[in-house]
């Protein structure tokens, strides 16, 4: 996407103004750190006036990226879930609130 923007002679700031998106969003998309929807990809490619095989290739990559993966089944699993589970287990073991807090504190007991 960055290459297409540059070939269109546009800066990230110009894109943000034209589409009403944040600069960080454009930056994350260009660095492949943010999944982009097909509609958003089309908006960008229309703005960049990208046509032909290059457009088809980029849209195909967007479609592949948005396809469900095995990792999606675990998207609910976060560090907070582990923390809450640990707190529940310690509470069930009749640990005091202070002992639980000390266990959960990343800096160790006070």
Secondary structure, DSSP 8 states (H G I E B T S, - for coil): -HHHHHHTT--HHHHHHHHT--HHHHHHHHTT-S---HHHHHHHHHHTT--THHHHHHHHHHHHHHS--GGGGGTT--HHHHHHHHHHHHHHTT--HHHHHHHH-TT---
